[in-house]
Amino acid sequence: MTDIAIRAESLSKRFRLGQREPYKALRDTLTNAMYAPFRRVRAAVERSLPQPAHDRYVWALKDVAFEIGEGEVVGIIGRNGAGKSTLLKILSRITEPTEGYAEIHGRVGSLLEIGTGFHPELTGRENIYLNGAILGMKKAEIERKFDEIVAFAEIEKFLDTPVKHYSSGMHVRLAFAVAAHLETEILFVDEVLAVGDVAFQRKCLGKMGDVAKGGRTVLFVSHNMGAVKALCTRGLVLEDGRVAFQGDAESSVQRYLAAVLESGPPAASVSLADRRRRHSSDLARLESITLLNEAGLPSTIFRHNDPMYVRVRFRATQSLRVAVEIFLKGTSGEKIAAFASSHFHGVLIESDPSQEMTVDLVIPKLPLARGRYVLDVALTIPFAQWLDYVEDACLFDVEVSDPGGTGFSYGQSHGFVYIEHDWKLAPALPSPENSRRGDPGSRR
């Protein structure tokens, strides 16, 4: 079918832990093609035999199958380790599948990691032409888009500087500009927008929207559910390397969030030690988060204007001056508010590697509407480094929200936050006719 851009059938990828995947030269590729039928037979026999205990394998993808039509914008979503990046690397022909196959109809542009395909010794100008050539572009095509790429990336002054001297922000700006502006039929984007600053992220999302409207096929991996719903027409949810759900973008996001939030009663005290969905360093690690009510008891149910305490415990591997930040979100992933760094409130923790550290966030009055909410928690060295960031650390419910005392329940459909306010009847203003009649200056 000519209207199918990407088709995957029984796509699987297995890795052996501790083993690097070899990169092959052309000679190896030709030799492997000759022996491919024999290898498939041998692989089938090996799979039927019990594996030795010392051989540890993991299936990053297993039996993945889908079809994507020309011009569709599809969001690939799932937890960290679900297989999203592995899928895009297979589709980009960076790595080979262990089983199954994928058909790609059209030229592919990939933005999988910062600076993918860049040569560090070449200048920004030279890498634009190099990337275009790798994507199969003619020199005339690249030159036609060259000025747009440079303007978008905002690197004019550094265009003739080797990219090994670029910052990570400059890398991602140029990489995105090249991938988004060159005229490929298919574009793969893998969570690179998280690197740029806020202004650049907005700029990239705007460009992604333009690309989608231009009729190109886009596969977009992101943890930004708002961006997925805004840009994508469909969603593909991966769980443990398998396709758990396919459908429209809204339904896919809801399916993913239901899995992330582990539908069921929230826990007042949550261990974070083994959470996989995190961005962490080796310097410090969040251990647990506990929600406490006004009486100091663990609770996941609060009322509007109730006090709320969030207790965070963590360990550091060395002596550090650490701050804690907490972010409030809705269940669709939209950020509602940030409880700014404890450092801004004069609380900077001197960590002791020999013991667990504890800090409390105190919210005197919870201004939220009725509904369920999510907290992210982070450890930082202020203005220097993120140490650990756990997404969707815990859940809580606001069950009663009657701020006016009238019996009217204020729910999330009216907004997440209720701002304290009052209404008063203003005195009647005089009519223009009465104003003229009472104005001494109008009398003779």
N, C-alpha and C positions, 0 to 999 in steps of 0.2 A: 504494500500500500504506500503510495507516494506521500500521503498526508501524515505518516508516522515519522517523527524525528528520531526517537529513541525507543528501542524495544529491548527488554532484558528478559531472559528465560533461565530459570533455575540458577541464578548467579550466586556463586558461593566463593568465599575466600578463607583459607585456613593458614594460620601462622604457627610456627613452632616457637615457643617461648625461648628467648635467649639467642635466637638465630637471626641473622640479617638476611634480607632478601637480596640475592646477587643481581648486579646490573650486567647486562649482556652486550657484547659487541655484535656487529653485523654477522661475523662468522658464526658466533654461537646461535644466533637467530636462525640462520639457514640450516645449520646442523640439527637444531631442535625440531625444525619443521619436518625434516626427513624421518626423525624418530618419534614424532608425535603419536602415531597410531599405536606403537609399541608401549609408549609411556602410559597411554590411557588404559590399556589392558592391564599393565602392571599396577597402576593406581587402583583399579577396581579390585584386583586381587588383594592388595595391601589393606584396603578398607574393610574387606570381609574378614581379615584376621584380627585377633585382639592385639591392641597396641601395648608395647612394653611399658612398664610402670614409669621408667625414667624418661620416656618420651612425652613431653607435655605439649599439647596442641590446644589452640583456641580458634573457634570459628568466628571471625569478625563479621562475616555475612553468611547466610544460609538460605538457599532456595528463594532468592529475591526475584520477583517477576513483576513487570509493569510495562505499560506503554504510555508514551508521551507524544501528543500530536504537535505538529508544526505550529509555532506561535503561542504555545502554552507556557505559562509561568508557574512553575511547581516549587513549592517549599518542601525541603527535606528536613524534617524535624525529629528530634529524639534526644535522649539524655546523652551525656558524655560517654563514649564507649559503645554507642548503639550501632556504629558502623557507617555513619554518614560520610565521613572523610574517605574511608576505604572505598565506598561506592563511587564517589566522584573520581578517585584516583584510577579505578578500573575503567570508568567511562572515558577518562582522559587518556587512556593507554599508558599511564605511568607505571601501573602494576598489572599483572595478569591474574585472571580469576583461577581458582583451583578447579572449579566446576562451572558448567553453564556458559552462556555467551551473552554478548550485548551487541546490538546493531545500532550504528550511529549514521544518520543520513544528513550530511552537511559538515561544513568546517566548524571546528570547535575552538573556542577561546576559553582558557581556564585561568582562574584566579584562586588558587588553592592555598597558597602560603605567601607571606611577604617576600616579594622579589623572586618568585618562582620563574625560572627561565632566564634570569638576569645573569650576565657575566660580570663579576665584581671589578675586573680590570678595565672594562669598557665604560665609556661615558654614558650619561643619560640619553644623549642623542643617538649614540650607536646602539644602545639597548632597545630603543624604540624600533629601529630598523631590524635588529636581530629578532625581536619578538614577532614583528610582523612577518618576517620571512619564515619563522618557525610555524606560524599559523597559516602559511600558504599564501600570503598576500604578495601582490606585485608591488614594485617600488612606487609606481604611480599611485596606487591605492593608499600606501602609507603616507606619501607626500601630501595627498589631498587632505588627510586627517591630521597631519603633523601639528599644525598650529593649534588646533582644537585640543589635542592631547596635552601639549605643553601648557596651554592656558588653564586647562582644568587642573593639572597637577601642581601648578603654581611653583615651578622650579626653574623659571627662566634664567636666574642668575647662576644656577648650578648645572645647567644643561650640558656643559662641556667638562664637568667634573666626574671622575670615575665613581661609580655607584657604591664602591666599597667605603667611600667617605660619607655616604648619605646616612641620615638618621633613620630610625624605623618609620617615623611619620612620613619622611620624604619617599622612602621605599614604597610604602603602601599607596601613597598618592599617585606615584608614577605607574605602579603596577596596575592599579584600578583603572587609571586613565587609558592605558594601552589596551587592556582587555575590553573595556566598555566602548571604546571609540572605533576600534578596528572592526571591519565589516565581516564578522563571522555569523553564520546562521544560528549557532548554538553557543550559549555562554554558561559556564559553571562558576559559581561564586561560593566560596566556603568560609563563612564567618570571619572575613578580614576587616569588616567595618568597625569591629570593636577596638581596633588599634588606633584609629584616627581620633582627633578631637571632635567635640560635639558639632562644630560648624561643618567640618569635613564629612561627618557621618550624614548630616542632613543633605549635603551636596550630593553625596553618593546615592542616597536613597532617591533623590530627585532624578538623578541620571538613570538609576535602575528603572524607575517608572517610565522614563522616556524610552528606554530600551524595550521594555515590555510592550508599550504602545506601538513600537515600530515593527511588531510582528516577529521578533526573534524569539527562539525557544530559550528559556532560562531555567536552570536548576539552581535554587537559592537555599543554601544551608545557613540557618541562623537560630540563635536562642531568643531573638527579639520577636516575640509573638505579634506585637503590633505591626512590625514591618512585614511579617509573613501575611497577615490578614490584609494589609494595605496593598501589597504588591502582587500577591499570588492568586491565581484562579483555582488552583488545586493544592492539595497537601498529601505528602507521603510520610507516614509515621513509622519510624524504625524502633524496634525494641529487641535488644539482645541479638542484633544482626538479622532479624526477620522483619518483614513488612507486617505491622500490626494493624494498619488501617490505611485506606485510600479514600479520598473524598474531597469535597469542596474545602476551601481554606479554613472557614469558620469551624466546620465539624472536625477537621484534623487538629486544629489548635485545641479544641475542647477535649478531644480524645487524648492528646498528649498531656494536657494539664491534669486530667483525671488520673493518669498514671503517675505523674510527678508528685501530685499532692496525696497520692495513696488514699483514694476515696474511703472514707470511714471517719470515726471519731478522732480528732486531733489529740496529740499527747502533750501534757503540760510540761514535761521534761523530756528533752530529746537529746540522745547521744549523737554527736557530730563526728566522732573519731573515725568512723569507717565510711562516711559519706563520699561517694565518688563525684558527685556534681559540685565541684569546687575548683578554684584556681589558687594553688598553694605553692609556698616555697618550703625550703628545709629549715627555715629559721624559727617559725612558730606555727602552731596548729590549734584551731578551735576544737574544744573537747565536748562542750554541751551548751544548750540554751534552755532556760526554764522560765515559764511565765507565772507570775505571782499576783494574787489579788490584793485588795486593801488590807486583809487580815494576815498577809504574808504566806498564804497557802497556795500551792500549785493549782492553777486553774486554766482552762481554755475558753471559758465563757465569761463575757463581760457585758456590762450595760453602758449605754451612752453616758459620758461624764464620769464613769468609774475611774479611780486610780488604777494604774497598771505598772507592774515592775517586770523588767526583762533582765534576767541574770545570765551573764555570759562567762563561761570558764574556758581557759586556754592554757597551753604550755609553750614555753620558748626553749630553744636549744642553747641559747646564750643570753647574756645580759643585754637587754634592749629597752629603749623607751618607746612604748607601744600605746597606740590609741585604738579605740573600738568605734565602729560605725554600724548603724542599723538602718535598713531601708524597708519601707512599708509598701506593699503591692496588693493589687486585687488578684483574684484567681485567674484572670486572663493574662496576667503578667505585666499589666500596666503599673508603672511606679506612681504612687500617690504622694509620698512624702519621704524625706530623708531626715533621720535623727542624726544631726551633724556630728562630726568627729568629737569624741570626748575631749580631745585636745583643745577644741574651741571653748569648752566649758571648764578648762583648768584641770582636767583629769588626764594625766599622762602616767601610765603604769610602768614602773621600773620592774621589769620581769626578772624573776629568779629561776634559773633552770632547774633548781632542786625541788620546786614545788609548783602546784597548780595555782594560777592567778584567777581572781574573780572580780568582776565589775558589774554594777547594776545601772540600767537605764531607768529613770523614774519619769513616768508620764502622769502628771497630777490629775488631768481630766482627759479621758479618751473622747475625741470629738467625732467619732465615726458613726455612720449609719448602720442599720441592721444588715448583717451579712457576714461572709467569711473573708478573712484576710491572711496574707502571707508575709513573713519576715525573712529578709536576707541579712546576713551578719558578716562583718569584715574586720580584719586586723590590719593595721597599717603602721608604718613609720611615717609620721606626718610629713607631707610634702616631699617624700623620698621614694617610698616603696610600698606596694601591696604585699602583705605577708600571707594572708589566707582570706578567701572569700567563699562562703558557702551560700549557694542559691537555694531558695525554698527551704530555709532551715527549720521553720515551724509554722503551724497554723493556729488561728484562734477565731472565735465567733463573737460577734456582737449580736445579742439576741433581742434586746429591748432598746428602742431608740424613740423616746417620746419627749424631746427636749422642751416642748411648749407646755407639757402637762395637760394636754387636751384630749389624750387618748388616740391621737393620730400617730401612727408608726412611720417613722422616717426611714425609708429603705434606700438601697443603692441606686434604684431607678431615678431617684431625685438628686443623686450625687453622693460621693463617698464621704465627704466631710461636711459636717454641719457647723457653720460659723455662728457663734453666739451673736444675737442681735435682738432688737426690739422694734415694735411698731407703735406709732402714736398718731392720733388724729391731729392734724395741723389746724390752726384757726382759719376760718373762712377768709379768703382774700376779698377785698372790696371790688365791686365791678367797676369798669372804666367810667360808667356814667356817674356812679356815686363818688368816685375819686374826683371827677371834675367838679361835681356839685359841692364837695366839701373842701375844695382847694381855695384858700383865701385869695390866691393870685388870680383866680378866674373871675372874681367879682369886680365890678366897676364902682 
